Amino acid sequence: MARELVHPNYVAVWVWLVALLIASVGVTTLPISTGIVLLLIFAMAVVKAILVALNYMHLKSEQLLICAMAIVPLVIFFILWIVLYPDIALH
């Protein structure tokens, strides 16, 4: 049985993406350390990527196998990054 595709409110998703963009640019003006600023910017970038993947790429309504095909390469990347970081950083 085919599931009915429910389209998200694209305007609301776009507003969230623009708001997160403005917030990530605005966080650079805060009087906090550069490390925390970078952490906040990357956290907002991850949220924006999740919004795009779930709503515009329609992964929200896909089967688990399709979602796994999007998530597994990211997990492999982070595992390799954690394992190889000492070799690259300390070289």
Sequence and secondary structure as in RCSB ss.txt:
>XXXX:A:sequence
MARELVHPNYVAVWVWLVALLIASVGVTTLPISTGIVLLLIFAMAVVKAILVALNYMHLKSEQLLICAMAIVPLV
IFFILWIVLYPDIALH
>XXXX:A:secstr
         HHHHHHHHHHHHHHHHHGGGSSS HHHHHHHHHHHHHHHHHHIIIIIS GGGS HHHHHHHHHHHH
HHHHHHHHHHHHHHT 
